């Protein structure tokens, strides 16, 4: 696994943090504490950036690359699902023509609520 912990090693972002979590069901999972990471095919946030959802703030703690073949049920639980298969079916329902290839790499963005 390529794990880019140093901000200097990360490639340029593909979008903004406002695009990181956009699906209403995912936003609810984040607010409820059931989703603590999101995987995207691009990088949308830097470590330390603040994401605001429904007037609640979340700080990005880690950003790293991971292949779909490396996903475990624990990773699926970060996403708000019980198993990798549940997560996979959800993703494929959003992107019906997308192949699920074990070697395909995604960007993981891990976050936590900001304590105020």
C-alpha positions as a Markdown table, in Angstrom:
| # | Residue | x | y | z |
|---|---|---|---|---|
| 1 | Unk | 0.0 | 0.0 | 0.0 |
| 2 | Unk | 1.2 | 3.5 | -0.8 |
| 3 | Unk | 0.5 | 5.5 | 2.3 |
| 4 | Unk | 1.2 | 9.2 | 1.8 |
| 5 | Unk | 1.4 | 10.6 | 5.4 |
| 6 | Unk | 3.5 | 13.6 | 4.5 |
| 7 | Unk | 1.7 | 16.4 | 2.8 |
| 8 | Unk | 4.7 | 17.0 | 0.6 |
| 9 | Unk | 4.3 | 13.6 | -1.0 |
| 10 | Unk | 0.6 | 14.0 | -2.1 |
| 11 | Unk | -0.2 | 14.8 | -5.7 |
| 12 | Unk | -2.4 | 17.8 | -6.6 |
| 13 | Unk | -6.0 | 17.6 | -5.6 |
| 14 | Unk | -8.6 | 16.7 | -8.2 |
| 15 | Unk | -11.3 | 18.7 | -6.6 |
| 16 | Unk | -12.3 | 20.6 | -3.4 |
| 17 | Unk | -13.2 | 19.4 | 0.0 |
| 18 | Unk | -16.8 | 20.5 | -0.7 |
| 19 | Unk | -17.0 | 17.6 | -3.2 |
| 20 | Unk | -15.6 | 15.0 | -0.8 |
| 21 | Unk | -18.9 | 13.8 | 0.7 |
| 22 | Unk | -22.0 | 14.8 | -1.3 |
| 23 | Unk | -24.6 | 12.0 | -1.3 |
| 24 | Unk | -27.3 | 12.8 | 1.3 |
| 25 | Unk | -27.2 | 9.2 | 2.8 |
| 26 | Unk | -23.4 | 9.6 | 3.2 |
| 27 | Unk | -23.7 | 13.0 | 4.8 |
| 28 | Unk | -26.2 | 11.5 | 7.3 |
| 29 | Unk | -23.8 | 8.7 | 8.1 |
| 30 | Unk | -20.9 | 11.2 | 8.7 |
| 31 | Unk | -23.1 | 13.3 | 11.0 |
| 32 | Unk | -24.2 | 10.1 | 12.9 |
| 33 | Unk | -20.6 | 9.0 | 13.3 |
| 34 | Unk | -21.2 | 5.9 | 11.2 |
| 35 | Unk | -18.9 | 7.0 | 8.4 |
| 36 | Unk | -15.3 | 8.1 | 9.2 |
| 37 | Unk | -13.7 | 7.8 | 5.8 |
| 38 | Unk | -14.5 | 8.1 | 2.2 |
| 39 | Unk | -12.8 | 6.6 | -0.8 |
| 40 | Unk | -12.7 | 8.5 | -4.1 |
| 41 | Unk | -10.9 | 8.0 | -7.4 |
| 42 | Unk | -9.4 | 11.4 | -6.9 |
| 43 | Unk | -7.9 | 13.4 | -4.1 |
| 44 | Unk | -10.3 | 16.1 | -2.7 |
| 45 | Unk | -8.7 | 17.2 | 0.6 |
| 46 | Unk | -5.5 | 17.8 | 2.3 |
| 47 | Unk | -4.6 | 16.7 | 5.9 |
| 48 | Unk | -5.9 | 19.3 | 8.3 |
| 49 | Unk | -8.6 | 20.7 | 6.0 |
| 50 | Unk | -12.0 | 21.2 | 7.5 |
| 51 | Unk | -15.2 | 19.7 | 5.9 |
| 52 | Unk | -18.5 | 21.2 | 6.9 |
| 53 | Unk | -21.7 | 19.2 | 6.6 |
| 54 | Unk | -25.0 | 20.5 | 8.0 |
| 55 | Unk | -23.2 | 23.0 | 10.2 |
| 56 | Unk | -21.0 | 20.3 | 11.7 |
| 57 | Unk | -17.2 | 20.4 | 11.2 |
| 58 | Unk | -14.9 | 17.5 | 10.5 |
| 59 | Unk | -11.1 | 17.5 | 10.1 |
| 60 | Unk | -9.3 | 15.4 | 7.6 |
| 61 | Unk | -6.7 | 13.4 | 9.5 |
| 62 | Unk | -5.2 | 11.1 | 6.8 |
| 63 | Unk | -5.1 | 10.9 | 3.0 |
| 64 | Unk | -3.5 | 7.9 | 1.3 |
| 65 | Unk | -3.8 | 5.6 | -1.7 |
| 66 | Unk | -5.3 | 2.1 | -1.4 |
| 67 | Unk | -6.2 | -0.6 | -3.9 |
| 68 | Unk | -9.8 | -2.0 | -4.0 |
| 69 | Unk | -8.2 | -5.4 | -3.4 |
| 70 | Unk | -6.8 | -4.2 | -0.1 |
| 71 | Unk | -10.2 | -3.4 | 1.3 |
| 72 | Unk | -11.3 | -5.2 | 4.5 |
| 73 | Unk | -14.6 | -5.3 | 6.4 |
| 74 | Unk | -13.0 | -2.8 | 8.8 |
| 75 | Unk | -12.5 | -0.4 | 5.9 |
| 76 | Unk | -16.1 | -1.0 | 4.8 |
| 77 | Unk | -17.2 | -0.1 | 8.4 |
| 78 | Unk | -15.3 | 3.2 | 8.0 |
| 79 | Unk | -17.5 | 3.9 | 5.0 |
| 80 | Unk | -20.7 | 3.0 | 7.0 |
| 81 | Unk | -21.2 | -0.5 | 5.7 |
| 82 | Unk | -20.9 | -3.9 | 7.4 |
| 83 | Unk | -18.9 | -5.7 | 4.7 |
| 84 | Unk | -16.7 | -5.0 | 1.7 |
| 85 | Unk | -19.4 | -6.7 | -0.4 |
| 86 | Unk | -22.1 | -4.3 | 0.9 |
| 87 | Unk | -19.8 | -1.3 | 0.2 |
| 88 | Unk | -19.0 | -2.7 | -3.3 |
| 89 | Unk | -22.7 | -3.1 | -4.2 |
| 90 | Unk | -23.4 | 0.5 | -3.1 |
| 91 | Unk | -20.6 | 1.9 | -5.2 |
| 92 | Unk | -21.6 | -0.1 | -8.2 |
| 93 | Unk | -25.2 | 1.1 | -7.9 |
| 94 | Unk | -23.9 | 4.7 | -8.2 |
| 95 | Unk | -21.5 | 3.8 | -11.1 |
| 96 | Unk | -23.2 | 0.8 | -12.9 |
| 97 | Unk | -20.7 | 0.6 | -15.7 |
| 98 | Unk | -17.6 | 0.8 | -13.5 |
| 99 | Unk | -15.6 | -2.4 | -13.1 |
| 100 | Unk | -14.5 | -3.4 | -9.6 |
| 101 | Unk | -10.9 | -4.3 | -10.2 |
| 102 | Unk | -8.7 | -5.3 | -7.2 |
| 103 | Unk | -5.8 | -3.4 | -8.6 |
| 104 | Unk | -7.8 | -0.1 | -9.1 |
| 105 | Unk | -6.4 | 2.5 | -6.7 |
| 106 | Unk | -8.5 | 5.0 | -4.8 |
| 107 | Unk | -7.8 | 7.9 | -2.4 |
| 108 | Unk | -8.8 | 7.3 | 1.2 |
| 109 | Unk | -9.7 | 10.4 | 3.2 |
| 110 | Unk | -10.1 | 9.7 | 6.9 |
| 111 | Unk | -11.8 | 12.3 | 9.1 |
| 112 | Unk | -13.2 | 13.0 | 12.6 |
| 113 | Unk | -15.5 | 15.5 | 14.1 |
| 114 | Unk | -13.9 | 18.8 | 15.2 |
| 115 | Unk | -14.1 | 19.2 | 19.0 |
| 116 | Unk | -15.3 | 22.7 | 19.8 |
